Amino acid sequence: MPTSARWPVVLFDLDGTLADSIGLIIESYQYAFSAVNGREVSADEARTWIGQTLLETFRREDPPGAVELERVYRDYNEANSARITGYPGVPELLTQLNAAGVRPKVVTSKRFRMSVETVRLAGLSELVDLAVTMEDTERHKPYPDPLLRAFDKLGVTPEQCVYVGDAVWDVLAAHAAGIPAIAVTWGAGSRADLAAAAPEFSCDCAAELRQVLFST
């Protein structure tokens, strides 16, 4: 049984890491592009966008239509947000982290209001706090800015922290911020793409993540 935490501060991505929202995100991308410009987007393509902000993605993919795409996406996503759930074993892991005196915090590129709702729908409101959301920085993952902002807000050093995420952008942001990355394979990123980003650890389930976060 794990007894002591390896890091005193564990920072988590939200979508695809703590909350099972990937299917809805993909569907929201597909709906927005189909409704605004008739473009068909594959699930595999949409998966590669997850982890960056919506507006960054839409400005890259369709600059003239970016604002309208974001609006249509958000309307669809919020109307169907009740489909968001949690992942097996994650609430228990967060409970154990809290009991060990670890500070589990969320660093996400999602807007604050929907981040609060996503945490609630995943059943984690009493277990994890939001540290940084989209509104907190001008630059977002894969830049280190969100994690650097988290260090500042929490009054911690990089040496105290680790970042857990499901996308390549999460791994890149962690390394840019000078902290280890733990990739989880149950979210948006493919196993091959995550491995190519060279995270310090990779986990296939919450039990494996627990083994990494705690020493025996």
Buried (B, 14 or more C-beta within 10 A) or exposed (E): EBEEBBBBBBBBBBBBBBBBBBEBBBBBBBBBBEBBEEBEBEEEBBBBBBBBBBBBBBBEBBEEBBEBBBBBBBBBBEEBBEEBBBBEBBBEBBBBBBEBEBBBBBBBBBBBEBBBBBBBBBBBEEBBEBBBBBEBBEEBBBBBBBBBBBBEEBEBEBEBBBBBBBBBBBBBBBBBBBBBBBBBBBBBBBEEBBBEBEBBBBBEBBEBBBBBBBEE
